[in-house]
Structures are given as structure tokens and as C-alpha cells.
Amino acid sequence: MDYFIVVVTTVAGLYFHWWLYVRIRRWMDRDLALSLAGADERKKAYMLACLDKARAQRVKRAELAAWLERQAAAYPQG
């Protein structure tokens, strides 16, 4: 019974740390997209849509910042 408690607690702890890691990465990606948008509300929505598009295209994490910067530069002004 003791081993069962240790295993369940360890698995729950590992799952929680994985979940927290994934959430923090998503928050950081969202903050990056929003920081590239500035104060423009339409551009914020555009950049969040671009972030969703990057996730759908499976853009690698190392390439995400440059990819989002290119999308921000391609935003139609005016």
C-alpha cells in the first residue's frame, strides 16, 4: 500500500509540473505575440490569430519569435 501512495503521488506531481510547464510556455508565446502588436487592438487580434496559425503549422519554438516578427511586419497599416 505504501508503494501505491508513493507512485500515485509521484505521478500526480509529474503531471502537475508538466501541465504548469505547458501553461507557462503558452503564456510566454501569447505575451510575445501581444508585445509585437503594441497598443493597437486590431493588431492584437491579428497577432493572436497568427499565433494560432503558427501552432497549427507546428512552427518550432526556436523559430516562433522570428516567425511572429515577420507576421507583425506584414500587418497591413492603415
Residue frames as a rotation matrix with the C-alpha (Angstrom) as fourth column:
MET 1
0.567 0.824 0.000 0.00
0.824 -0.567 0.000 0.00
0.000 0.000 -1.000 0.00
ASP 2
0.357 -0.509 -0.783 2.87
0.222 -0.768 0.600 2.38
-0.907 -0.388 -0.162 0.76
TYR 3
-0.693 -0.654 0.303 4.30
0.415 -0.017 0.910 1.92
-0.590 0.756 0.283 -2.72
PHE 4
-0.087 0.766 0.637 0.94
0.983 -0.038 0.181 2.70
0.163 0.642 -0.749 -4.25
ILE 5
0.766 0.360 -0.532 0.76
0.512 -0.843 0.166 6.02
-0.389 -0.399 -0.830 -2.41
VAL 6
-0.081 -0.892 -0.445 4.30
0.091 -0.451 0.888 6.91
-0.993 0.031 0.118 -3.47
VAL 7
-0.701 -0.154 0.697 3.58
0.662 0.225 0.715 6.04
-0.267 0.962 -0.055 -7.11
VAL 8
0.288 0.895 0.342 0.29
0.944 -0.324 0.054 7.95
0.160 0.307 -0.938 -7.22
THR 9
0.690 -0.073 -0.720 1.84
0.304 -0.874 0.380 10.99
-0.657 -0.481 -0.581 -5.55
THR 10
-0.394 -0.914 -0.092 4.85
0.190 -0.179 0.965 10.94
-0.899 0.363 0.245 -7.88
VAL 11
-0.530 0.269 0.805 2.70
0.848 0.169 0.502 10.59
-0.001 0.948 -0.317 -11.00
ALA 12
0.601 0.798 -0.050 0.39
0.800 -0.600 0.032 13.38
-0.004 -0.060 -0.998 -9.85
GLY 13
0.413 -0.541 -0.732 3.37
0.155 -0.751 0.642 15.64
-0.897 -0.379 -0.226 -9.13
LEU 14
-0.662 -0.685 0.305 4.96
0.378 0.047 0.925 14.93
-0.648 0.727 0.228 -12.50
TYR 15
-0.139 0.706 0.695 1.68
0.975 -0.025 0.221 15.60
0.173 0.708 -0.684 -14.29
PHE 16
0.753 0.437 -0.491 1.21
0.562 -0.816 0.136 18.87
-0.341 -0.379 -0.860 -12.43
HIS 17
-0.015 -0.842 -0.539 4.72
0.063 -0.538 0.840 20.04
-0.998 -0.021 0.061 -13.31
TRP 18
-0.707 -0.172 0.686 4.21
0.655 0.207 0.727 19.12
-0.267 0.963 -0.034 -16.97
TRP 19
0.267 0.912 0.312 0.86
0.952 -0.300 0.062 20.95
0.150 0.281 -0.948 -17.02
LEU 20
0.662 -0.077 -0.746 2.40
0.321 -0.870 0.375 24.03
-0.678 -0.487 -0.551 -15.40
TYR 21
-0.443 -0.896 -0.029 5.32
0.245 -0.152 0.957 23.99
-0.862 0.417 0.287 -17.86
VAL 22
-0.498 0.338 0.799 2.95
0.865 0.125 0.486 23.85
0.065 0.933 -0.354 -20.83
ARG 23
0.612 0.778 -0.143 0.78
0.790 -0.609 0.063 26.68
-0.038 -0.151 -0.988 -19.44
ILE 24
0.344 -0.560 -0.754 3.80
0.166 -0.754 0.636 28.92
-0.924 -0.344 -0.167 -18.84
ARG 25
-0.705 -0.599 0.379 5.06
0.447 0.039 0.894 28.31
-0.550 0.800 0.240 -22.38
ARG 26
-0.088 0.767 0.635 1.63
0.965 -0.093 0.245 29.24
0.247 0.635 -0.732 -23.79
TRP 27
0.743 0.346 -0.573 1.54
0.547 -0.807 0.222 32.39
-0.386 -0.478 -0.789 -21.67
MET 28
-0.127 -0.883 -0.452 5.02
0.168 -0.469 0.867 33.37
-0.978 0.035 0.208 -22.85
ASP 29
-0.699 -0.073 0.711 4.06
0.699 0.137 0.702 32.83
-0.148 0.988 -0.045 -26.50
ARG 30
0.351 0.907 0.234 0.89
0.913 -0.387 0.130 34.86
0.208 0.168 -0.964 -26.04
ASP 31
0.604 -0.185 -0.776 2.80
0.338 -0.822 0.459 37.67
-0.722 -0.539 -0.433 -24.34
LEU 32
-0.554 -0.829 0.071 5.33
0.360 -0.162 0.919 37.69
-0.750 0.535 0.389 -27.18
ALA 33
-0.418 0.473 0.776 2.56
0.883 0.010 0.469 37.99
0.214 0.881 -0.421 -29.78
LEU 34
0.658 0.736 -0.161 0.84
0.751 -0.625 0.212 40.75
0.056 -0.260 -0.964 -27.84
SER 35
0.242 -0.643 -0.726 4.07
0.327 -0.651 0.685 42.66
-0.914 -0.403 0.053 -27.30
LEU 36
-0.752 -0.500 0.430 4.65
0.539 -0.091 0.837 42.70
-0.379 0.861 0.337 -31.05
ALA 37
-0.029 0.848 0.530 1.17
0.944 -0.151 0.295 44.16
0.330 0.509 -0.795 -31.52
GLY 38
-0.899 -0.295 0.325 1.68
0.179 -0.922 -0.343 47.21
0.401 -0.250 0.881 -29.35
ALA 39
-0.784 0.605 -0.139 -1.45
-0.097 -0.340 -0.935 49.11
-0.613 -0.720 0.325 -28.29
ASP 40
-0.537 0.575 -0.617 -3.48
-0.828 -0.221 0.515 48.51
0.160 0.788 0.595 -31.47
GLU 41
-0.123 0.588 0.799 -6.45
-0.616 0.586 -0.526 46.28
-0.778 -0.557 0.290 -30.59
ARG 42
0.830 0.427 -0.360 -6.92
-0.534 0.420 -0.734 45.03
-0.162 0.801 0.577 -34.16
LYS 43
0.117 -0.874 -0.472 -3.26
-0.710 0.259 -0.655 44.12
0.695 0.412 -0.590 -34.41
LYS 44
-0.521 -0.238 0.820 -3.51
-0.806 0.453 -0.380 42.26
-0.281 -0.859 -0.428 -31.09
ALA 45
0.449 0.767 0.458 -6.33
-0.467 0.639 -0.611 40.14
-0.761 0.061 0.645 -32.51
TYR 46
0.768 -0.238 -0.595 -4.32
-0.560 0.203 -0.803 39.64
0.312 0.950 0.022 -35.71
MET 47
-0.266 -0.963 0.031 -1.23
-0.831 0.213 -0.515 38.55
0.489 -0.163 -0.857 -33.78
LEU 48
-0.303 0.240 0.922 -3.23
-0.672 0.632 -0.385 36.11
-0.675 -0.737 -0.031 -31.65
ALA 49
0.819 0.574 -0.023 -4.66
-0.386 0.520 -0.762 34.65
-0.425 0.632 0.648 -34.85
CYS 50
0.408 -0.769 -0.493 -1.11
-0.685 0.099 -0.722 34.39
0.603 0.632 -0.486 -36.20
LEU 51
-0.484 -0.561 0.672 -0.08
-0.870 0.389 -0.301 32.58
-0.093 -0.731 -0.676 -33.02
ASP 52
0.278 0.670 0.689 -2.90
-0.443 0.725 -0.527 30.08
-0.852 -0.159 0.498 -33.54
LYS 53
0.896 0.006 -0.443 -1.77
-0.434 0.222 -0.873 29.69
0.093 0.975 0.202 -37.15
ALA 54
-0.075 -0.996 -0.052 1.81
-0.880 0.091 -0.467 29.06
0.470 0.011 -0.883 -36.01
ARG 55
-0.359 0.008 0.933 0.60
-0.692 0.669 -0.272 26.36
-0.626 -0.743 -0.235 -33.63
ALA 56
0.690 0.685 0.233 -1.44
-0.311 0.572 -0.759 24.76
-0.654 0.451 0.607 -36.43
GLN 57
0.777 -0.470 -0.419 1.60
-0.435 0.081 -0.897 24.84
0.456 0.879 -0.142 -38.72
ARG 58
0.883 -0.418 -0.215 3.75
0.453 0.637 0.624 23.44
-0.124 -0.648 0.751 -35.91
VAL 59
0.528 -0.724 0.444 6.31
-0.227 -0.624 -0.748 26.24
0.818 0.295 -0.493 -36.08
LYS 60
0.125 -0.569 -0.813 9.23
0.768 0.574 -0.284 25.20
0.628 -0.589 0.509 -33.90
ARG 61
0.761 0.206 -0.615 9.73
0.623 -0.495 0.605 27.06
-0.180 -0.844 -0.505 -30.65
ALA 62
-0.176 -0.926 -0.335 13.16
0.642 -0.366 0.674 28.35
-0.746 -0.096 0.659 -31.69
GLU 63
-0.803 -0.114 0.586 11.67
0.580 -0.379 0.721 29.84
0.140 0.918 0.371 -34.86
LEU 64
0.103 0.986 -0.133 8.49
0.994 -0.096 0.059 31.23
0.045 -0.138 -0.989 -33.32
ALA 65
0.145 -0.069 -0.987 9.81
0.429 -0.895 0.126 34.69
-0.892 -0.442 -0.100 -32.41
ALA 66
-0.812 -0.498 -0.303 11.18
-0.070 -0.433 0.899 35.34
-0.579 0.751 0.316 -35.90
TRP 67
-0.685 0.627 0.370 8.01
0.689 0.395 0.607 33.95
0.235 0.671 -0.703 -37.47
LEU 68
0.287 0.827 -0.483 5.81
0.924 -0.373 -0.090 36.22
-0.255 -0.421 -0.871 -35.39
GLU 69
-0.186 -0.429 -0.884 8.02
0.157 -0.901 0.404 39.22
-0.970 -0.064 0.235 -36.16
ARG 70
-0.976 -0.142 0.165 7.59
0.171 -0.028 0.985 38.56
-0.135 0.989 0.052 -39.89
GLN 71
-0.250 0.961 0.118 3.83
0.922 0.199 0.334 38.35
0.297 0.192 -0.935 -39.41
ALA 72
0.270 0.303 -0.914 3.83
0.675 -0.736 -0.044 41.60
-0.686 -0.605 -0.403 -37.44
ALA 73
-0.614 -0.567 -0.550 5.82
-0.021 -0.684 0.729 43.31
-0.789 0.459 0.407 -40.21
ALA 74
-0.917 0.284 0.279 3.32
0.349 0.236 0.907 42.03
0.192 0.929 -0.315 -42.79
TYR 75
-0.205 0.882 -0.425 0.37
0.814 -0.087 -0.574 43.54
-0.543 -0.464 -0.700 -40.90
PRO 76
-0.169 0.177 0.970 -1.43
0.811 -0.535 0.238 45.98
0.561 0.826 -0.053 -43.21
GLN 77
-0.752 -0.156 -0.641 -1.08
0.530 -0.721 -0.447 49.52
-0.392 -0.676 0.624 -41.85
GLY 78
-0.904 0.406 -0.132 -3.97
-0.426 -0.838 0.341 51.93
0.028 0.364 0.931 -42.06
